[in-house]
C-alpha cells in the first residue's frame, strides 16, 4: 500500500514537472522576447 501511494506521488510530481515545462515552452514560443529576458 505504501509503495502504491509513493508511486502515485512520484507520478504526480513528474506530471506536474512536465506540465510546467510545457507551459514554459509554449510561453517561449508565443513570446520569444520575454523568454530571452
C-alpha distance matrix in Angstrom:
0.0 3.8 5.4 5.2 6.3 8.6 9.9 10.7 12.5 14.3 15.4 16.7 18.5 20.1 21.1 22.6 24.5 25.8 26.9 28.7 30.4 31.5 33.0 34.8 36.2 37.3 39.0 40.7 42.0 43.4 44.8 45.6 47.9 45.1 42.8 45.5 45.7
3.8 0.0 3.8 5.5 5.1 6.1 8.5 9.9 10.5 12.2 14.1 15.3 16.5 18.3 19.8 21.0 22.5 24.2 25.6 26.9 28.6 30.1 31.5 33.0 34.6 36.0 37.4 38.9 40.6 42.0 43.2 43.8 45.9 43.0 40.7 43.2 43.3
5.4 3.8 0.0 3.8 5.4 5.0 6.0 8.5 9.8 10.4 12.1 14.1 15.2 16.3 18.1 19.8 20.9 22.3 24.0 25.6 26.8 28.3 30.1 31.5 32.7 34.3 36.0 37.2 38.7 40.4 41.7 42.1 44.4 41.8 39.2 41.6 42.0
5.2 5.5 3.8 0.0 3.8 5.5 5.0 6.1 8.6 9.8 10.4 12.2 14.2 15.3 16.2 18.2 19.9 20.9 22.2 24.2 25.6 26.7 28.4 30.2 31.3 32.5 34.4 35.9 37.2 38.6 40.2 40.9 43.3 40.7 38.2 40.9 41.4
6.3 5.1 5.4 3.8 0.0 3.8 5.4 5.1 6.2 8.6 9.9 10.5 12.3 14.3 15.2 16.4 18.4 19.9 20.9 22.5 24.4 25.6 26.9 28.7 30.2 31.4 32.9 34.6 36.1 37.3 38.7 39.5 41.7 38.9 36.6 39.3 39.5
8.6 6.1 5.0 5.5 3.8 0.0 3.8 5.4 5.1 6.1 8.6 9.8 10.6 12.3 14.1 15.3 16.5 18.3 19.9 21.1 22.6 24.3 25.7 27.1 28.6 30.2 31.6 33.0 34.7 36.2 37.3 37.8 39.9 37.2 34.7 37.2 37.4
9.9 8.5 6.0 5.0 5.4 3.8 0.0 3.8 5.4 5.1 6.1 8.5 9.8 10.5 12.1 14.1 15.3 16.4 18.2 19.9 21.0 22.3 24.2 25.7 26.8 28.3 30.2 31.4 32.8 34.4 35.9 36.3 38.7 36.2 33.6 36.1 36.7
10.7 9.9 8.5 6.1 5.1 5.4 3.8 0.0 3.8 5.4 5.0 6.1 8.6 9.9 10.4 12.1 14.1 15.2 16.2 18.2 19.9 20.8 22.3 24.3 25.5 26.6 28.4 30.0 31.3 32.6 34.2 35.0 37.4 34.7 32.4 35.3 35.7
12.5 10.5 9.8 8.6 6.2 5.1 5.4 3.8 0.0 3.8 5.5 5.1 6.2 8.7 9.8 10.5 12.3 14.2 15.2 16.5 18.4 19.9 21.0 22.6 24.3 25.6 27.0 28.6 30.3 31.5 32.7 33.4 35.6 32.7 30.5 33.2 33.3
14.3 12.2 10.4 9.8 8.6 6.1 5.1 5.4 3.8 0.0 3.8 5.4 5.1 6.2 8.6 9.9 10.6 12.3 14.2 15.4 16.6 18.3 20.0 21.2 22.5 24.3 25.8 27.0 28.6 30.3 31.4 31.8 34.0 31.4 28.8 31.3 31.8
15.4 14.1 12.1 10.4 9.9 8.6 6.1 5.0 5.5 3.8 0.0 3.8 5.4 5.1 6.0 8.5 9.8 10.4 12.1 14.1 15.3 16.3 18.2 19.9 20.9 22.3 24.2 25.5 26.8 28.4 29.9 30.5 33.0 30.6 28.0 30.8 31.5
16.7 15.3 14.1 12.2 10.5 9.8 8.5 6.1 5.1 5.4 3.8 0.0 3.8 5.5 5.0 6.1 8.5 9.8 10.4 12.2 14.2 15.2 16.4 18.3 19.8 20.8 22.4 24.2 25.6 26.8 28.2 29.1 31.4 28.7 26.5 29.5 29.9
18.5 16.5 15.2 14.2 12.3 10.6 9.8 8.6 6.2 5.1 5.4 3.8 0.0 3.8 5.5 5.1 6.1 8.6 9.9 10.6 12.3 14.2 15.3 16.6 18.3 19.9 21.1 22.5 24.4 25.8 26.8 27.3 29.4 26.7 24.3 27.0 27.3
20.1 18.3 16.3 15.3 14.3 12.3 10.5 9.9 8.7 6.2 5.1 5.5 3.8 0.0 3.8 5.5 5.0 6.1 8.5 9.8 10.5 12.2 14.2 15.3 16.4 18.2 19.9 20.9 22.5 24.3 25.5 25.8 28.2 25.8 23.1 25.7 26.5
21.1 19.8 18.1 16.2 15.2 14.1 12.1 10.4 9.8 8.6 6.0 5.0 5.5 3.8 0.0 3.8 5.4 5.1 6.1 8.6 9.9 10.5 12.3 14.2 15.2 16.3 18.3 19.8 21.0 22.4 24.0 24.8 27.4 25.0 22.6 25.6 26.5
22.6 21.0 19.8 18.2 16.4 15.3 14.1 12.1 10.5 9.9 8.5 6.1 5.1 5.5 3.8 0.0 3.8 5.5 5.1 6.2 8.7 9.8 10.5 12.3 14.2 15.3 16.5 18.3 20.0 21.1 22.3 23.2 25.4 22.7 20.6 23.7 24.1
24.5 22.5 20.9 19.9 18.4 16.5 15.3 14.1 12.3 10.6 9.8 8.5 6.1 5.0 5.4 3.8 0.0 3.8 5.4 5.1 6.2 8.6 9.9 10.6 12.3 14.2 15.4 16.5 18.4 20.0 20.9 21.3 23.5 20.9 18.4 21.1 21.7
25.8 24.2 22.3 20.9 19.9 18.3 16.4 15.2 14.2 12.3 10.4 9.8 8.6 6.1 5.1 5.5 3.8 0.0 3.8 5.4 5.1 6.2 8.6 9.9 10.5 12.2 14.2 15.2 16.4 18.3 19.7 20.1 22.8 20.6 18.0 20.9 22.1
26.9 25.6 24.0 22.2 20.9 19.9 18.2 16.2 15.2 14.2 12.1 10.4 9.9 8.5 6.1 5.1 5.4 3.8 0.0 3.8 5.4 5.0 6.2 8.6 9.8 10.4 12.2 14.1 15.3 16.4 18.0 19.1 21.7 19.3 17.2 20.5 21.5
28.7 26.9 25.6 24.2 22.5 21.1 19.9 18.2 16.5 15.4 14.1 12.2 10.6 9.8 8.6 6.2 5.1 5.4 3.8 0.0 3.8 5.4 5.1 6.2 8.6 9.9 10.6 12.3 14.3 15.4 16.2 17.1 19.3 16.6 14.5 17.7 18.2
30.4 28.6 26.8 25.6 24.4 22.6 21.0 19.9 18.4 16.6 15.3 14.2 12.3 10.5 9.9 8.7 6.2 5.1 5.4 3.8 0.0 3.8 5.4 5.1 6.1 8.5 9.8 10.4 12.3 14.2 15.1 15.3 17.8 15.7 12.9 15.8 17.1
31.5 30.1 28.3 26.7 25.6 24.3 22.3 20.8 19.9 18.3 16.3 15.2 14.2 12.2 10.5 9.8 8.6 6.2 5.0 5.4 3.8 0.0 3.8 5.5 5.1 6.0 8.5 9.7 10.5 12.2 14.0 14.7 17.6 15.8 13.5 16.8 18.3
33.0 31.5 30.1 28.4 26.9 25.7 24.2 22.3 21.0 20.0 18.2 16.4 15.3 14.2 12.3 10.5 9.9 8.6 6.2 5.1 5.4 3.8 0.0 3.8 5.5 5.1 6.1 8.6 9.9 10.5 11.9 13.4 15.9 13.5 11.9 15.6 16.5
34.8 33.0 31.5 30.2 28.7 27.1 25.7 24.3 22.6 21.2 19.9 18.3 16.6 15.3 14.2 12.3 10.6 9.9 8.6 6.2 5.1 5.5 3.8 0.0 3.8 5.5 5.1 6.1 8.7 9.9 10.3 10.9 13.2 10.8 8.6 12.0 13.1
36.2 34.6 32.7 31.3 30.2 28.6 26.8 25.5 24.3 22.5 20.9 19.8 18.3 16.4 15.2 14.2 12.3 10.5 9.8 8.6 6.1 5.1 5.5 3.8 0.0 3.8 5.4 5.0 6.2 8.6 9.8 9.8 12.9 11.6 9.0 12.1 14.2
37.3 36.0 34.3 32.5 31.4 30.2 28.3 26.6 25.6 24.3 22.3 20.8 19.9 18.2 16.3 15.3 14.2 12.2 10.4 9.9 8.5 6.0 5.1 5.5 3.8 0.0 3.8 5.4 5.2 6.2 8.4 9.8 12.9 11.7 10.2 13.7 15.5
39.0 37.4 36.0 34.4 32.9 31.6 30.2 28.4 27.0 25.8 24.2 22.4 21.1 19.9 18.3 16.5 15.4 14.2 12.2 10.6 9.8 8.5 6.1 5.1 5.4 3.8 0.0 3.8 5.5 5.2 5.8 7.8 10.2 8.3 7.5 11.2 12.4
40.7 38.9 37.2 35.9 34.6 33.0 31.4 30.0 28.6 27.0 25.5 24.2 22.5 20.9 19.8 18.3 16.5 15.2 14.1 12.3 10.4 9.7 8.6 6.1 5.0 5.4 3.8 0.0 3.8 5.6 5.2 5.0 8.0 7.1 5.0 8.3 10.5
42.0 40.6 38.7 37.2 36.1 34.7 32.8 31.3 30.3 28.6 26.8 25.6 24.4 22.5 21.0 20.0 18.4 16.4 15.3 14.3 12.3 10.5 9.9 8.7 6.2 5.2 5.5 3.8 0.0 3.8 5.6 5.7 9.4 9.7 8.3 11.0 13.6
43.4 42.0 40.4 38.6 37.3 36.2 34.4 32.6 31.5 30.3 28.4 26.8 25.8 24.3 22.4 21.1 20.0 18.3 16.4 15.4 14.2 12.2 10.5 9.9 8.6 6.2 5.2 5.6 3.8 0.0 3.8 6.4 9.1 9.1 9.3 12.2 14.1
44.8 43.2 41.7 40.2 38.7 37.3 35.9 34.2 32.7 31.4 29.9 28.2 26.8 25.5 24.0 22.3 20.9 19.7 18.0 16.2 15.1 14.0 11.9 10.3 9.8 8.4 5.8 5.2 5.6 3.8 0.0 3.8 5.5 5.5 6.6 9.2 10.6
45.6 43.8 42.1 40.9 39.5 37.8 36.3 35.0 33.4 31.8 30.5 29.1 27.3 25.8 24.8 23.2 21.3 20.1 19.1 17.1 15.3 14.7 13.4 10.9 9.8 9.8 7.8 5.0 5.7 6.4 3.8 0.0 3.8 5.4 5.0 6.4 9.0
47.9 45.9 44.4 43.3 41.7 39.9 38.7 37.4 35.6 34.0 33.0 31.4 29.4 28.2 27.4 25.4 23.5 22.8 21.7 19.3 17.8 17.6 15.9 13.2 12.9 12.9 10.2 8.0 9.4 9.1 5.5 3.8 0.0 3.8 5.5 5.4 6.9
45.1 43.0 41.8 40.7 38.9 37.2 36.2 34.7 32.7 31.4 30.6 28.7 26.7 25.8 25.0 22.7 20.9 20.6 19.3 16.6 15.7 15.8 13.5 10.8 11.6 11.7 8.3 7.1 9.7 9.1 5.5 5.4 3.8 0.0 3.8 5.5 5.4
42.8 40.7 39.2 38.2 36.6 34.7 33.6 32.4 30.5 28.8 28.0 26.5 24.3 23.1 22.6 20.6 18.4 18.0 17.2 14.5 12.9 13.5 11.9 8.6 9.0 10.2 7.5 5.0 8.3 9.3 6.6 5.0 5.5 3.8 0.0 3.8 5.5
45.5 43.2 41.6 40.9 39.3 37.2 36.1 35.3 33.2 31.3 30.8 29.5 27.0 25.7 25.6 23.7 21.1 20.9 20.5 17.7 15.8 16.8 15.6 12.0 12.1 13.7 11.2 8.3 11.0 12.2 9.2 6.4 5.4 5.5 3.8 0.0 3.8
45.7 43.3 42.0 41.4 39.5 37.4 36.7 35.7 33.3 31.8 31.5 29.9 27.3 26.5 26.5 24.1 21.7 22.1 21.5 18.2 17.1 18.3 16.5 13.1 14.2 15.5 12.4 10.5 13.6 14.1 10.6 9.0 6.9 5.4 5.5 3.8 0.0
